[in-house]
Amino acid sequence: MSSSVEKHVFQAEVNEVLSLVVNSLYSHREVFLRELISNAADAIDLLNFRALTDHHLLGDDQELRIELVRDEQARTLTIRDNGIGMSRDELIANLGTIARSGSKKLMQSLTAEQKKDLSLIGQFGVGFYSAFLVADSVTVTSRKAGSDEVWTWQSEAKGDFEIRPGERRGRGTDVVLHLKEEAKDYAEQWPVREVVRKYSDYVRWPIRMEVERTEGDAKQTEWQTLNSARALWTRPKAELTDAQYQEFYKSLSHDWHEPLAWTHWKVEGTQELAGLLFLPAVAPFDLVERRKGGVRLFVKRVFIMDDAQEIAPEWLRFLRGVVDSEDLPLNVSREILQKDATTRFIKKQVVGKTLSLLEELAGEGETEREVDGEKKKVRRYELFWDEFGRVLKEGVYHDLESRDRLAALLRFHSSAADGWHGLKDYAGRMPAEQKSIYFVAADSLPAAKASPHIEALRKRGYEVLLMTDPIDEWIVDALREFDGKPFVSAAKGALDLPATDAEKQAKEEKQKHFGPVLERVQKALDAHVKTVRVTDRLTDSPACLVSDEHGISAHQERVLRDAGHALPDKKRILELNPDHAVVKKLLAMDDEAQLADWAALLHDQALLAEGALPPDPAAFGRRVAALMGRL
């Protein structure tokens, strides 16, 4: 082992990130101890799990524990564990890369105000660095289980850190905090005891501290266990307070926000299962790209694995919590989980309990909450939907068994009013003669509201769902209907609106009257359109383009192309509004070149109205200029 000291530069904008930690959390600086104890507990959990199959890892030191060592004279506090420990490379990787989940992206995207947002600490995984709230120097000495090598990591958080050989008896990690003058009370007994009781009472491993007691005139010291070490999810709900649930969530998730809601449940019978699941209030920055969940699996109170995707599907990856099974084997592996019937039972319970929690939340009325610094009346479910609705929609596509329950939880914008609207509310507002649920997809909400495809629907008083999420059209394609009412795209096929005999006859007459013009426009645009017909969906606009009823929509095509998919060009149907002045002028045009220019302008205008570019923008510009010149 080399005796030299190695100096490394932090792999992040360390000064900015640490300034963010200190400035954001200074009034909550006691949370440093919660974070470090949680890290120690995780290290013991991991050792305990690996020791199930590798028994020599425990050796003679089988009493797993966390120890807090105070030295008031030296002004230090040490958090010691006999967990899995870290090698030299792990110390560098884990402690030398601040906010491994994306610190550079974090610092590049933050505004001055956002840097004060407490949630960013939890989002970007800088919990260990909360140690610098109270310490001006941190020393970490660790010995990996099964190894004889001991390494020490040290930093004053000034842009670099040192790594050198160290000394430690037995496996595990010592985190030594050299406390700042203003934080020296954390080297005293009572402040430390109170913080442990407040934040870490539920930690399943004993948290011990050497304390003084007086017998007569003599003072003696003894080790005392500070926490009850009883898993929160095993305790009756009647014993627990909201504050205890909230603190458990914060320690589990490293999220400084309070959870939006939670469910605590137990299943007894042929299989025994307990769980505690939380809905976060704020989504992490990488929620859409992230494919791991946040549910921990325990077996008989023994930690088995993080991110247990086998029991919480990918579309519930926003969940945080724990599930504890009495029926799985302690040495369960991911391969066994994927095939085990108990796993399928657990997954069904997790999905069912989460959907019940969401349904309960969706049924609540308005509540007063602070939003953007102001007190506003909001629905808690809409707060959830704003943060996690995109992910929940994935379940509609992937989980056939849960599809109907998920459909009732979907929310969309609507032509009826601002805000979010559920499908049940939409169906309840439908006029008696309306048989379908109409929707239109666009790249933005203003574009959807202004879509020419919904003009006739709005004139009839029919509500239209305005879909702006790229996944929305695939969701309704998967659903097909809701409450017996089919979904119909306003931009596909024929709307087949209810019409009187007189209205049907009038449309047929217009189609016949404009027949020659439609043929001439078709000839002029043959390279771009499949056919040209009279519309019944337009009232104000002169023209629009629609897709075949069972084909892919233009919006879906744009989404796929933007994602890099190569798609063949498909001709669409051009619909003309026979009541519009521009279209009427086509009847009197004898000049085929002029009619061709007007037809091209109508086609390009229809593309622009739906958010797409004309096939030849320069030619479109020339035609517009020429038309303006003739006015």
C-alpha positions, 0 to 999 in steps of 0.5 A: 500500500502506498504511503503517499497522499493523493490530491484530487479535484472534485468532479463538480462545481464544488464551491457553488454546490456546497454554497447551495447546501449551506445557504439553502439549509442553514436554518435546518442544519441539524439534518446533517446528522439524519443524512449521515446516520441514514448513510450509515444505516444503508451501509449496514443494510447492504452488508447484512444483505450480502452476508446472507450468501457470503457469511465470512463478511461478518466475521467476529463482529456480528453486532451491527450498529451505529456509534456516535462518538463525541469529543467536546475538547477536540470539537469533533463528532464521529459517525461510526458504522460497521457496515459494508465499508468503502474501498479507495476507488469507492471513496473517490467515486462516492465522495469525490463526485458531488451530486452524482445525479447531475450537479453540472446540469443542476448548476447550469440550470439554476437561477438565483431564486431556485438556488434557495429551493430546499428540494434541490438538495434531495433531487440532486443527491448531495446529502453527505455534503450537508456535513459541511453545514456544521463542519469546516473539515470532514475526514472519512476513514473506511475499510471494505468488508473482506479487505485489509486495506484502510483508506482515508478521504479528507476535505475542507470543501475548497475545491479538492480532497485528499486520499491516503492510507489510513488506520481502522480496526475492523470493517466499516466507516468513520465520518469525523466532523471537525465542527465549526465554532458556531456548531460546537454544541453538536459535540455535546450529549443533549443536542445529539440525543435530541436530533437522533430522537427527532429524525432517526428514532425508527432506524432499525439498527441501534444508534449508540452513544457514550454518555455520562451518568453520576453515581454519588460523587462519581461520574461514569460513562456508558454506552446507551442506545438512543433510538427505539429501532422499531420499523415505522411500517410495523407499528399501528397507525394509531400510534403514529403522528403525521410528523413521524410519517413526514420525517420518515419520508424525508430520511428515506427519500432525502427530499426536504419537501413534505410528502403530498400524501401517503398510505400505510397498510398491512395484508394478512391471510395466506400471505403477510405483507406491510407497506408504507408508500408516499407520493412526493410533492415535487418531481426530480429533474430527471423523472421522465428519463429515470427508469428506477423507482424508489420503493425498498424491499424488506423481508422480515424487516431485513433490507433486501434491495433498493429500487425494487422494480419487480414490485413497483412497475416503472410507471410508478417510479415516482413512488417512495416507500418500503414494502416488507414481506413475511413470505419471500426468502431472505436470500431472494435475488432479482431473478427469483423475484421476476418469477416468484408468485409472491412477487406478483402478489406484492406488485398487485398490492402496491399498484392497488394501494397506490391507485386507491390513494390517488383515487382518494386524493382525486376525490378531495375538494380544494384546500389552501396551499402556498403556491409560488409564495402565495396562498391559493385554493388548489386541489391536491390531486392537481398538484400531483398531476402537474408533477407526475401526470406524464409518468402515470399516463405510461401505466395506461399503455403498459398495464392492461389490468389497471387501465380502467382505474387509470383512465378515471385518474387522467386529466386534460385541458379542455375547450370548456374552461381553464384548468385540468378536467377528468374524463368522468367530468367531461362525460357528465357535461356531454349533451344528450345527442353527443355520442363521442369524446372529442379531442385535438392534439397540438404542440402547445395549449394556445395552438390546440385552442386555436385549432381550426379542426374544432370550430364546428364542434365548439359552435355546436357546444361540444367540449373538446379535450386539448392534448399537448403531451406527445404521449396523449394520442397514444394513450387514447388509442390504447383506451379507445373509449371511456364509459362506453363513449369512443374517443374521436380525433377532431383531426382524423376522418369524418366527424360524422356530426349529428345532422338534420335531413336538411343539413345533410342535403345542403352538404351534398348540394355544396359538394356537388356545386363545388365539385369542379373546383375540388377536382381542379384543386386536387389536380393542382395539389396532387403531389401533396394531398390524397383528396379534396372535399367539402368540410363540415368541421370548419366555420371560420377557417378556409381550409384544414388538413385531416388524416384518415380515420385509422391512420396516424395523425399529423401530430403523431408523425411530427412527434415520431420524426422529432424523436428520430424515426424515419417515416414515409410521407403520407398524403392527407385529405384537404377540406375546404370551407364552402362558406368562406369568402376565399373558397367562394372566389375559387369558383370564378377563377378561370386561370389555372396558374392562379388557381394553383397558387391559391390552392397551394396557399390554402394548403400551406395555410392549413399546415401553419394552422396546425403548427407545421411548416409548408413543404416549400416555405420560400415558395409560400412567402413568394405567393403571399407577397404576390397576392399582397401586391395585387391588393 
